[in-house]
């Protein structure tokens, strides 16, 4: 896979799946630009994700997320995008992802994701009392949406370091971009 392929990769999955960390390592391995959708929103709006949720609710945040996803389609490929965990909730976002990106669903067990997020206090959809339960409920609602959006499903929950996960994805994709479900 090289820059001449004109590919945009998007990583989707639950919070704690490793989208940002794996995405950075993947972009570095490919020599492609990396974009984190949540970080782009934080920079553009001058507020944390939690502050955006508090001020505008989930619907307001999702509207900003959709607008930023559409803005990113103006960036020429190649690129790697770490999408927010709930980006797939909006049907229009799933359409943009399917039309503009090769989508990799980083699948992770909610309990493993909650362990990874143990120190995080900035996840507005996770309660401090039961983050694993919240993640199970989010996965139950979103699993079909992740599956619909995904071109490739990758198990990112075995505890491997993010760099190893990125290398494994590179190995998987080295034969060319194709659907693996």
C-alpha positions as CSV (number, residue, x, y, z in Angstrom):
1,X,0.0,0.0,0.0
2,X,1.5,3.4,-0.9
3,X,0.5,7.0,-1.2
4,X,-0.4,6.6,-4.8
5,X,-3.5,4.5,-3.9
6,X,-5.5,7.5,-2.9
7,X,-6.9,5.8,0.2
8,X,-8.4,7.2,3.3
9,X,-8.5,4.9,6.3
10,X,-10.9,5.4,9.1
11,X,-10.7,3.6,12.5
12,X,-14.0,3.2,14.3
13,X,-15.0,1.4,17.5
14,X,-15.8,1.9,21.1
15,X,-14.0,4.3,23.4
16,X,-10.9,2.5,24.6
17,X,-10.5,0.4,21.4
18,X,-7.3,2.3,20.6
19,X,-8.4,4.3,17.6
20,X,-6.2,7.3,18.3
21,X,-3.1,5.4,19.5
22,X,-3.3,2.7,16.8
23,X,-4.2,5.4,14.2
24,X,-1.1,7.4,15.0
25,X,1.1,4.3,14.7
26,X,-0.6,3.2,11.5
27,X,-0.2,6.7,9.9
28,X,3.5,6.7,11.0
29,X,4.0,3.2,9.5
30,X,2.4,4.3,6.2
31,X,3.9,7.7,6.1
32,X,0.5,9.2,5.9
33,X,-1.1,12.2,7.6
34,X,-3.1,11.4,10.8
35,X,-6.3,13.2,12.0
36,X,-8.1,12.6,15.2
37,X,-11.7,13.7,14.8
38,X,-12.3,14.5,18.5
39,X,-9.1,16.4,18.7
40,X,-10.0,18.4,15.6
41,X,-13.3,19.4,17.3
42,X,-11.6,20.3,20.5
43,X,-9.2,22.5,18.5
44,X,-11.9,24.1,16.3
45,X,-14.3,24.7,19.2
46,X,-11.8,25.6,21.9
47,X,-13.5,23.2,24.4
48,X,-13.0,19.7,25.5
49,X,-15.3,16.9,24.3
50,X,-16.9,16.8,27.8
51,X,-17.5,20.6,27.7
52,X,-19.1,20.4,24.3
53,X,-21.4,17.6,25.5
54,X,-22.2,19.7,28.6
55,X,-23.0,22.8,26.6
56,X,-24.7,21.3,23.6
57,X,-25.7,17.8,24.5
58,X,-24.9,14.7,22.5
59,X,-27.0,15.9,19.6
60,X,-25.0,19.2,19.4
61,X,-21.7,17.3,19.6
62,X,-22.8,14.8,16.9
63,X,-23.7,17.8,14.6
64,X,-20.2,19.2,15.0
65,X,-18.8,15.7,14.4
66,X,-20.7,15.3,11.1
67,X,-19.6,18.7,9.9
68,X,-16.0,17.9,10.7
69,X,-16.2,14.5,8.9
70,X,-17.5,16.2,5.8
71,X,-14.7,18.8,6.0
72,X,-12.1,16.1,6.1
73,X,-13.4,14.7,2.8
74,X,-11.8,17.8,1.2
75,X,-8.4,16.6,2.4
76,X,-6.7,14.7,-0.4
77,X,-5.9,11.0,0.3
78,X,-4.1,9.3,1.7
79,X,-4.8,9.8,5.4
80,X,-5.7,8.0,8.5
81,X,-8.6,9.1,10.6
82,X,-9.4,8.1,14.2
83,X,-13.1,8.6,14.4
84,X,-15.1,9.2,17.6
85,X,-16.7,6.2,19.1
86,X,-20.2,7.4,18.3
87,X,-19.6,8.7,14.8
88,X,-21.4,5.7,13.2
89,X,-24.6,6.5,15.0
90,X,-25.7,9.0,12.3
91,X,-26.7,7.3,9.0
92,X,-25.2,10.2,7.0
93,X,-21.8,9.6,8.7
94,X,-22.0,5.9,7.8
95,X,-22.6,6.9,4.2
96,X,-19.6,9.3,4.1
97,X,-17.4,6.7,5.7
98,X,-18.5,4.1,3.1
99,X,-18.1,6.5,0.2
100,X,-14.8,8.1,1.2
101,X,-12.9,5.7,3.5
102,X,-11.7,2.2,4.0
103,X,-13.2,1.6,7.4
104,X,-11.5,-0.5,10.0
105,X,-13.6,-1.5,13.0
106,X,-11.3,-2.0,16.0
107,X,-13.4,-4.4,17.9
108,X,-12.7,-4.6,21.7
109,X,-14.5,-6.2,24.6
110,X,-16.2,-3.6,26.7
111,X,-14.5,-4.8,29.9
112,X,-11.1,-4.5,28.2
113,X,-12.0,-1.0,26.9
114,X,-13.1,0.1,30.4
115,X,-9.7,-1.1,31.8
116,X,-7.9,1.0,29.2
117,X,-10.0,4.0,30.2
118,X,-9.7,3.6,33.9
119,X,-7.8,6.8,34.3
120,X,-9.9,8.8,31.9
121,X,-12.3,11.3,33.3
122,X,-13.3,13.0,30.1
123,X,-15.7,10.4,28.6
124,X,-19.2,12.0,28.8
125,X,-21.1,8.9,27.9
126,X,-19.3,6.8,30.6
127,X,-20.3,6.9,34.3
128,X,-17.6,6.6,36.9
129,X,-19.7,3.9,38.6
130,X,-20.0,1.4,35.8
131,X,-18.0,2.3,32.7
132,X,-17.9,-1.4,31.5
133,X,-21.7,-1.5,31.7
134,X,-22.0,1.7,29.8
135,X,-19.6,0.4,27.1
136,X,-21.6,-2.9,26.9
137,X,-24.8,-0.9,26.4
138,X,-23.1,1.4,23.8
139,X,-21.8,-1.7,21.9
140,X,-25.2,-3.3,22.0
141,X,-26.7,-0.2,20.3
142,X,-23.8,0.4,17.9
143,X,-22.5,-3.0,16.9
144,X,-24.7,-3.2,13.8
145,X,-23.7,0.3,12.8
146,X,-20.0,-0.5,13.2
147,X,-20.5,-3.7,11.2
148,X,-22.4,-1.7,8.5
149,X,-19.7,0.9,8.2
150,X,-16.7,-1.5,8.4
151,X,-14.8,-2.8,5.4
152,X,-12.4,-4.6,7.8
153,X,-13.0,-5.9,11.3
154,X,-9.9,-6.2,13.5
155,X,-9.8,-7.6,17.0
156,X,-7.9,-5.0,19.0
157,X,-8.7,-6.3,22.4
158,X,-6.0,-8.9,23.0
159,X,-3.7,-6.6,25.0
160,X,-1.1,-6.2,22.2
161,X,0.7,-2.9,22.2
162,X,-0.8,-0.3,19.8
163,X,2.3,-0.5,17.6
164,X,1.9,-4.2,17.2
165,X,-1.8,-3.8,16.4
166,X,-0.9,-1.2,13.7
167,X,1.7,-3.6,12.3
168,X,-0.9,-6.4,12.2
169,X,-3.3,-4.1,10.3
170,X,-0.5,-3.1,7.9
171,X,0.1,-6.8,7.3
172,X,-3.6,-7.5,6.8
173,X,-3.9,-4.6,4.3
174,X,-0.6,-5.2,2.5
175,X,-2.3,-7.3,0.0
176,X,-4.5,-4.4,-0.9
177,X,-7.6,-2.8,0.5
178,X,-10.4,-5.3,0.6
179,X,-13.4,-6.3,2.6
180,X,-12.6,-8.6,5.5
181,X,-15.6,-9.3,7.8
